[in-house]
């Protein structure tokens, strides 16, 4: 769909794949027959730029159709280049950064007030952690001990203009979350078993919100995209598409 | 008006457990009553207005009906993008209240003053905008916003002005506060804090005074009410750009109705310069009661009728 739609923001979707895969296969409760089931857990994609990693999952569950993926970016089509809440399965509109986490925090607070046990998972970018609203939300979630909220930082170490450590130094991120009252730990973000056990372990802890800092690689799985930030803005052509597919299927 | 607001907030909280008040550490004594009767339904989120709007959107998605309170300089101006994207885009029923709008905080300077709150909100789809002039209009606006399934903004200006209405009003239509004897003469058209100060002047000069408590959607009845008037003298404690005067002109263009002859008395296109009382701050914009009255008299002297 990235090729047919000639979209950008490809590598920031590849850094998310295993995180989403583990969540949807093991930790996120949802009802395939009803994406609005009140008993569902909430997956809030705050880093809306990674939405291309989510569309195929929504298609596989059956909430969007094959043709929606095929028509990506065509005139009058449904799916956009950032996360929009009118798409079945997408909870919020994000991509303007710093919006998803405050809303996820509000959802988590609302669930707590109703004594419901649904969980809220919010995927944020490490670059997105530059935004003040992210830290406002962390202060709030820590103060109110929102243990139904798990933040997953897709720490791919890049943001729009360069490496996060060069743009705005974020580390030590785990300790920063801990100082805000979070149970926080770092995990290898492409290791399915490590992610699985981290989510399981964290779900047992109550009375504090959780943050999983997932060390990832922007463009993971495609050698010429990994660590090459110009691919944040580059479109696939026939040659790069073929090379990318060959690497992914090998 | 503020006491009416405080009581309405507490009463609504008692009637509806889904009604939550969110404040970014503002409204010190204003929320004493709700904190007394329904402490769990008042939430001071801290000095974090932008997060507060996202939080309200999330709570609204869980079926709560949040009222987001702040000074108009912060709610809506500081949080405009959050209102647009988190709330309006999903048409969530969140009520925003911008207190101290206009030059109420005359001694605190530009940081706490707002001449542009209505202007920045008018282009947002589905958002209703209210600007009540006294307690009765306030109650009508609040009631209507509660009935509406989408977002609203309520502009609360100077709160200690003389009441305009002596009995409850129904709905938020534009309506005559005073009707002069000559239906063809110029009419005063005002909203919010500018209605009450004009009441005695309109009687003295025998000139009609229309109050417009709802700015968006623009009141349809406006056209028939002012039909045949020689001119409209529009008065608002807001910028010329994007407030009541703009709304009137825009509505005429949209309806393909010939533009009326209009004179606008409003906040001028510049920030306040010096410190002083509310009336002093208005005087810098030639809008204090004394200066405004003289300007209106002059206009009427020039009037052909």
Interface residues (C-beta under 8 A of the other chain):
Chain A: X85 X91 X92 X93 X96 X98 X99 X101 X102 X103 X104 X105 X106 X107 X108 X109 X110 X111 X113 X114 X132 X133 X136 X137 X139 X140 X143
Chain B: X45 X46 X48 X50 X51 X52 X53 X54 X55 X56 X57 X58 X59 X60 X61 X62 X63 X64 X81 X82 X85 X86 X89 X90
